[in-house]
Amino acid sequence: MPKLRRLSGAEVVAIFQRFGFAVASQRGSHIKLKRASAHGMQTLTVPAHSELDAGTLRAIIRQATRFVPEQDLRPYFYT
């Protein structure tokens, strides 16, 4: 099983920007990413921390797989 990378919030935001998401707003330490699709507005929330916990990162990936195929995300999040 591949190992989850240790990423910062800024790195995660940069990854999702490659998939068409844009920063919509930021409140405190949470960044809201949005993109429009044929199915409506797609929203992800990412904490702007220097290093994300593994559980938080897994939750973000699980949330993102509703919008982006997991095999496309895997090279960015796993070693």
N, C-alpha and C positions, 0 to 999 in steps of 0.2 A: 504494500500500500504506500503510495507516495506521501511524503511528509509536507505538512502545511508550512508555507513560508511565514516568516515574521515580517509583517508589513506595517507601515504607518498609515494613518488616515489619509494623508496627502498622496501616498503611493496608490492606495485603493481608488481614490478619486481620479487620479491620472489613468488608471486601468479602465475605469468605466467611461471616461471621456473618449477613449478609443472606440467604444461601442455606441457612441452617439449621445451619451448623457451629458448634460450641462449643469453647472452649479446654478440652482434656482434661488437658494437662500441659505443663510447660516444664522443660527440662533444659539448663542453660547458656543459650546464645543461640538455641535452637530451640524453637519453639512447636508442639505437636501439636494439630491440630484434628480433631474427630470429629463424625459425625452418624450416626444410625441410619436405615436405609431397609429396604424390603422385601427387598432383596438382601443385607442384612447391614450390618456396620459399615463406614463409609467414613472413611478417614484421610488427612489432608494434613499435611505438615510445612513450616513457614515459618520462615526465620531472622529473628530479632528485631533486624535491623540498621537503622541510620538510613536507608540507601538500598541497595536491592537491585541487583545487577548485572543487566544485560539478559539474560544467559544464564541466570541463576538464576531470574529472573522468567518467562522462556519455559518453563523446566523445570517450574515450579509450575503454570503455565497448562496445559501439556501433561498433567500429572498430574491436574489438576482436571477436564479435559474428559472423563475417564472417568465422572465423577459429575454434572457440570453441563454442559448444552449450550453449545458455544462461542459461539453467537450471543447467549446471555444474559451471558456473561463479557466479550465484546468491548467494550461501552461503558465498562466500568470500567478496562480495562487498556490500551486504545488511544485515541489522540487522533482 
